[in-house]
Amino acid sequence: MTLIITATFVAASAYFFVALACFICDSIAARRHAPQAIATTPKPAPQNPIETMNIRQLKKAASQARIKGYSNMRKAQLIAALT
């Protein structure tokens, strides 16, 4: 009985390590033959630099521009008020 359990464990372990080795080899081969970096078209830069600012920066700019009610405004409202 012990011999059967030991043989089964050894066979399962051997299968596991062979499968792991095949997986590693396939991963390495896929990386070697993978296409190089694909050239993509760059995103157009925003026309207004205010659009790239986060909400905290927009609220600071609105405060400096002395816009009333800026603390309750959403991002789109701040952008509209600052432009």
MISENU-450429 format. One record per atom (N, C-alpha, C, O): residue number from 1; atom name; x, y, z. Coordinates in pm, 1 decimal. Example, Ala and Ser with C-alpha at 12.3 -4.5 7.8 and 13.67 -1.06 7.14 Angstrom:
<nodes>
1	N	1319.0	-569.0	780.0
1	CA	1230.0	-450.0	780.0
1	C	1320.0	-330.0	780.0
1	O	1423.6	-331.9	846.5
2	N	1285.0	-225.0	708.0
2	CA	1367.0	-106.0	714.0
2	C	1290.0	3.0	787.0
2	O	1340.9	113.8	803.9
</nodes>
This chain:
<nodes>
1	N	81.8	-118.3	0.0
1	CA	0.0	0.0	0.0
1	C	87.1	126.1	0.0
1	O	62.6	218.4	-77.6
2	N	185.8	129.9	84.3
2	CA	274.6	244.8	91.1
2	C	349.4	262.6	-40.5
2	O	373.4	375.2	-84.1
3	N	385.7	152.3	-102.9
3	CA	457.5	157.1	-229.8
3	C	371.0	220.7	-338.5
3	O	421.4	296.9	-421.0
4	N	242.6	190.2	-339.1
4	CA	151.8	246.4	-440.3
4	C	136.5	397.3	-418.3
4	O	138.5	474.8	-513.9
5	N	121.4	437.9	-293.8
5	CA	107.0	580.1	-263.2
5	C	234.1	655.5	-300.4
5	O	227.0	764.3	-357.7
6	N	349.7	599.2	-268.6
6	CA	477.2	661.7	-300.2
6	C	495.0	672.4	-451.0
6	O	538.0	776.3	-501.0
7	N	462.4	566.2	-524.0
7	CA	476.0	567.0	-669.9
7	C	383.3	670.4	-732.1
7	O	421.3	739.5	-826.6
8	N	262.2	681.0	-679.4
8	CA	167.5	778.6	-730.5
8	C	216.9	920.7	-705.0
8	O	206.8	1007.1	-792.1
9	N	269.9	944.4	-585.9
9	CA	322.4	1076.1	-552.5
9	C	440.0	1111.9	-641.5
9	O	449.1	1225.4	-688.3
10	N	529.4	1018.3	-665.9
10	CA	646.2	1042.5	-750.6
10	C	601.7	1072.1	-893.7
10	O	655.0	1162.4	-958.2
11	N	504.5	996.5	-942.9
11	CA	455.7	1018.4	-1079.1
11	C	389.1	1155.6	-1091.1
11	O	409.1	1226.5	-1189.8
12	N	310.6	1192.1	-991.0
12	CA	244.4	1322.0	-994.4
12	C	346.1	1434.7	-986.0
12	O	331.9	1536.0	-1054.5
13	N	446.5	1419.0	-904.7
13	CA	550.6	1520.9	-892.7
13	C	626.6	1535.5	-1023.3
13	O	654.9	1647.0	-1067.3
14	N	659.5	1423.4	-1085.0
14	CA	731.8	1427.3	-1211.8
14	C	647.3	1496.8	-1318.6
14	O	698.8	1578.3	-1395.1
15	N	518.3	1465.0	-1323.8
15	CA	429.0	1529.6	-1420.1
15	C	423.7	1680.0	-1396.2
15	O	428.3	1758.2	-1491.1
16	N	414.0	1720.5	-1270.8
16	CA	408.3	1861.6	-1237.1
16	C	533.5	1934.8	-1284.3
16	O	523.7	2041.0	-1345.7
17	N	650.1	1879.3	-1256.3
17	CA	774.3	1947.4	-1294.1
17	C	794.5	1950.2	-1444.7
17	O	849.3	2047.2	-1497.1
18	N	752.1	1847.3	-1515.1
18	CA	760.9	1848.4	-1661.5
18	C	668.3	1955.5	-1718.3
18	O	705.6	2028.8	-1809.8
19	N	547.8	1963.7	-1663.5
19	CA	453.0	2066.2	-1710.4
19	C	506.0	2205.8	-1680.4
19	O	492.1	2296.5	-1762.5
20	N	565.7	2223.3	-1565.0
20	CA	623.0	2352.8	-1529.3
20	C	737.6	2389.2	-1622.7
20	O	748.0	2503.8	-1666.5
21	N	823.1	2293.1	-1653.3
21	CA	935.0	2318.6	-1744.0
21	C	884.6	2354.9	-1883.2
21	O	940.3	2444.0	-1947.3
22	N	781.0	2287.8	-1930.5
22	CA	724.0	2319.9	-2062.0
22	C	664.2	2459.8	-2062.9
22	O	678.9	2534.1	-2160.0
23	N	597.6	2494.5	-1955.5
23	CA	539.2	2628.5	-1945.9
23	C	647.5	2735.1	-1950.0
23	O	632.7	2835.2	-2020.0
24	N	754.8	2715.5	-1877.2
24	CA	864.2	2812.6	-1874.5
24	C	929.0	2824.5	-2011.2
24	O	958.2	2934.9	-2057.1
25	N	951.4	2711.8	-2076.2
25	CA	1012.7	2714.9	-2209.8
25	C	922.7	2786.9	-2309.7
25	O	970.5	2865.1	-2391.8
26	N	792.2	2760.3	-2302.7
26	CA	698.9	2828.4	-2392.2
26	C	696.9	2978.5	-2366.0
26	O	688.9	3057.8	-2459.8
27	N	703.9	3017.7	-2239.8
27	CA	703.3	3160.3	-2205.9
27	C	827.1	3229.5	-2260.4
27	O	818.5	3339.9	-2314.2
28	N	941.1	3165.3	-2246.7
28	CA	1066.2	3222.9	-2296.5
28	C	1062.2	3233.0	-2449.0
28	O	1102.8	3334.2	-2506.2
29	N	1013.6	3128.6	-2513.5
29	CA	1005.7	3129.9	-2659.1
29	C	909.6	3237.3	-2708.3
29	O	935.5	3302.1	-2809.8
30	N	800.1	3256.5	-2637.9
30	CA	703.0	3358.5	-2677.9
30	C	764.0	3497.2	-2666.1
30	O	738.0	3583.6	-2749.9
31	N	844.4	3519.4	-2563.7
31	CA	908.6	3650.0	-2548.3
31	C	1012.0	3674.5	-2656.8
31	O	1027.0	3787.1	-2704.2
32	N	1082.3	3571.3	-2695.8
32	CA	1184.8	3586.7	-2800.2
32	C	1122.6	3622.1	-2933.8
32	O	1178.3	3700.6	-3010.6
33	N	1006.1	3563.3	-2961.1
33	CA	944.4	3581.1	-3091.9
33	C	832.6	3683.7	-3090.1
33	O	761.2	3699.4	-3189.2
34	N	817.0	3752.9	-2980.1
34	CA	712.8	3854.7	-2971.0
34	C	750.1	3973.9	-3057.8
34	O	868.0	4007.4	-3070.1
35	N	652.1	4037.3	-3117.1
35	CA	682.7	4155.8	-3196.7
35	C	738.3	4266.4	-3107.7
35	O	702.0	4278.9	-2990.8
36	N	824.3	4343.3	-3164.2
36	CA	884.5	4453.6	-3089.5
36	C	778.7	4561.2	-3066.5
36	O	664.6	4548.1	-3110.9
37	N	816.4	4663.2	-2999.7
37	CA	723.5	4770.5	-2965.3
37	C	651.8	4820.7	-3090.3
37	O	714.0	4851.3	-3192.0
38	N	522.0	4828.0	-3080.1
38	CA	440.7	4870.7	-3192.8
38	C	430.1	5022.5	-3188.7
38	O	397.2	5081.8	-3086.0
39	N	458.3	5082.5	-3301.4
39	CA	450.7	5228.5	-3309.5
39	C	304.2	5270.3	-3306.1
39	O	223.1	5221.6	-3384.9
40	N	271.5	5359.3	-3215.9
40	CA	135.2	5408.8	-3206.1
40	C	135.5	5557.6	-3234.2
40	O	236.5	5626.1	-3218.1
41	N	23.2	5604.2	-3275.5
41	CA	13.1	5747.5	-3300.8
41	C	-1.1	5817.6	-3166.3
41	O	-81.3	5776.1	-3082.6
42	N	75.8	5922.7	-3145.5
42	CA	67.5	5992.5	-3017.2
42	C	-67.2	6062.9	-3002.4
42	O	-126.9	6106.9	-3100.7
43	N	-113.4	6072.6	-2879.2
43	CA	-237.7	6143.5	-2853.0
43	C	-214.5	6292.2	-2873.3
43	O	-110.0	6345.4	-2836.0
44	N	-311.5	6358.2	-2932.0
44	CA	-293.9	6502.3	-2950.1
44	C	-291.6	6571.7	-2813.9
44	O	-365.4	6535.7	-2722.2
45	N	-206.4	6670.1	-2803.9
45	CA	-195.8	6745.0	-2678.9
45	C	-322.5	6826.3	-2659.0
45	O	-380.0	6877.2	-2755.2
46	N	-365.7	6838.3	-2535.3
46	CA	-485.5	6919.4	-2511.8
46	C	-461.4	7063.2	-2554.9
46	O	-352.6	7117.9	-2536.7
47	N	-563.6	7122.8	-2611.8
47	CA	-548.9	7259.1	-2660.9
47	C	-537.5	7358.2	-2546.1
47	O	-477.8	7464.9	-2560.9
48	N	-594.8	7322.8	-2432.3
48	CA	-593.7	7411.9	-2318.0
48	C	-522.3	7340.4	-2202.5
48	O	-566.8	7233.3	-2161.3
49	N	-413.9	7396.0	-2149.6
49	CA	-342.3	7328.0	-2041.5
49	C	-425.9	7312.4	-1914.8
49	O	-393.0	7231.1	-1828.4
50	N	-532.9	7389.2	-1903.3
50	CA	-620.6	7377.1	-1786.3
50	C	-685.4	7239.1	-1783.6
50	O	-713.7	7185.9	-1676.3
51	N	-709.1	7181.3	-1900.7
51	CA	-774.9	7050.6	-1908.8
51	C	-689.6	6939.7	-1849.0
51	O	-742.3	6834.6	-1812.5
52	N	-558.8	6961.1	-1838.2
52	CA	-470.7	6858.2	-1782.2
52	C	-456.5	6870.2	-1630.9
52	O	-398.5	6782.4	-1567.0
53	N	-508.9	6978.2	-1573.3
53	CA	-496.0	7000.6	-1429.8
53	C	-594.9	6914.0	-1352.8
53	O	-703.8	6883.8	-1401.5
54	N	-555.0	6873.9	-1230.0
54	CA	-647.8	6798.9	-1145.9
54	C	-735.6	6897.3	-1069.0
54	O	-715.2	7018.5	-1075.9
55	N	-833.0	6844.2	-996.0
55	CA	-931.6	6928.5	-929.5
55	C	-868.2	7020.5	-825.8
55	O	-910.4	7135.1	-809.9
56	N	-767.8	6970.9	-755.6
56	CA	-700.5	7053.9	-654.8
56	C	-631.0	7173.3	-719.9
56	O	-638.6	7285.0	-668.9
57	N	-563.6	7150.1	-832.1
57	CA	-495.3	7257.2	-903.3
57	C	-595.9	7357.8	-960.0
57	O	-572.5	7478.7	-958.6
58	N	-708.6	7305.2	-1010.0
58	CA	-810.9	7393.7	-1064.5
58	C	-870.5	7483.0	-955.4
58	O	-894.5	7601.6	-977.6
59	N	-894.0	7425.0	-837.8
59	CA	-950.2	7504.7	-728.6
59	C	-851.4	7610.6	-681.5
59	O	-891.5	7720.9	-644.3
60	N	-723.0	7577.9	-683.0
60	CA	-622.2	7676.8	-644.9
60	C	-619.2	7790.9	-746.2
60	O	-611.3	7908.0	-708.8
61	N	-625.4	7755.8	-874.6
61	CA	-626.1	7858.7	-978.9
61	C	-752.4	7943.6	-970.2
61	O	-747.3	8064.7	-991.2
62	N	-865.6	7880.9	-939.3
62	CA	-990.5	7955.4	-926.2
62	C	-984.7	8049.3	-805.9
62	O	-1036.7	8160.8	-810.2
63	N	-921.1	8002.7	-699.3
63	CA	-904.7	8087.7	-581.2
63	C	-819.0	8208.9	-614.5
63	O	-850.9	8321.2	-575.4
64	N	-710.7	8185.7	-686.6
64	CA	-622.3	8295.5	-724.5
64	C	-690.0	8392.1	-821.7
64	O	-660.7	8511.6	-822.4
65	N	-781.4	8338.5	-904.1
65	CA	-854.9	8423.0	-998.6
65	C	-976.4	8487.8	-931.9
65	O	-1051.8	8560.4	-996.8
66	N	-995.1	8461.8	-803.4
66	CA	-1104.7	8518.3	-723.2
66	C	-1242.4	8486.2	-781.7
66	O	-1328.8	8573.1	-794.0
67	N	-1260.0	8357.3	-817.7
67	CA	-1389.0	8311.1	-868.9
67	C	-1473.7	8270.3	-748.7
67	O	-1430.0	8190.2	-666.1
68	N	-1594.3	8324.9	-738.9
68	CA	-1681.1	8295.7	-625.5
68	C	-1746.0	8158.4	-641.6
68	O	-1787.4	8120.7	-751.2
69	N	-1754.2	8084.9	-532.1
69	CA	-1819.1	7953.8	-531.9
69	C	-1735.9	7841.7	-590.3
69	O	-1789.1	7734.9	-620.7
70	N	-1606.9	7863.7	-606.6
70	CA	-1521.5	7762.0	-668.8
70	C	-1514.1	7633.5	-586.3
70	O	-1494.0	7525.7	-642.2
71	N	-1529.8	7643.3	-456.0
71	CA	-1513.5	7524.2	-371.3
71	C	-1624.6	7422.0	-392.0
71	O	-1605.7	7304.2	-361.5
72	N	-1739.5	7464.0	-442.9
72	CA	-1851.2	7371.8	-467.0
72	C	-1861.1	7328.6	-612.7
72	O	-1950.9	7252.5	-648.6
73	N	-1770.6	7375.9	-696.3
73	CA	-1777.0	7344.3	-839.5
73	C	-1711.5	7210.3	-871.0
73	O	-1619.1	7165.5	-803.1
74	N	-1762.5	7149.4	-975.2
74	CA	-1701.4	7027.0	-1027.7
74	C	-1594.0	7065.9	-1128.5
74	O	-1578.7	7183.0	-1163.2
75	N	-1519.5	6964.8	-1175.0
75	CA	-1405.3	6992.8	-1262.7
75	C	-1447.5	7066.7	-1389.5
75	O	-1385.4	7166.0	-1427.5
76	N	-1552.6	7018.6	-1454.4
76	CA	-1597.8	7082.4	-1578.8
76	C	-1639.6	7226.7	-1553.4
76	O	-1614.0	7314.3	-1636.0
77	N	-1703.7	7251.9	-1439.9
77	CA	-1745.4	7386.7	-1407.0
77	C	-1624.9	7476.6	-1380.8
77	O	-1623.7	7592.8	-1421.3
78	N	-1525.5	7423.5	-1314.0
78	CA	-1403.1	7501.5	-1288.5
78	C	-1332.2	7536.9	-1418.4
78	O	-1286.5	7649.8	-1436.6
79	N	-1323.4	7439.7	-1508.4
79	CA	-1258.6	7464.9	-1638.0
79	C	-1333.1	7573.5	-1713.4
79	O	-1271.7	7662.7	-1771.9
80	N	-1466.2	7565.8	-1712.0
80	CA	-1546.7	7665.7	-1782.0
80	C	-1528.7	7803.4	-1717.8
80	O	-1522.2	7904.2	-1788.2
81	N	-1520.7	7808.0	-1586.2
81	CA	-1506.5	7935.2	-1517.7
81	C	-1368.5	7996.5	-1540.3
81	O	-1354.4	8118.8	-1544.7
82	N	-1266.8	7911.3	-1554.6
82	CA	-1130.8	7961.8	-1570.9
82	C	-1099.1	8001.4	-1714.9
82	O	-1004.0	8075.6	-1739.2
83	N	-1177.6	7952.8	-1809.6
83	CA	-1149.1	7985.2	-1949.8
83	C	-1232.3	8101.5	-1996.9
83	O	-1221.4	8142.4	-2112.5
</nodes>
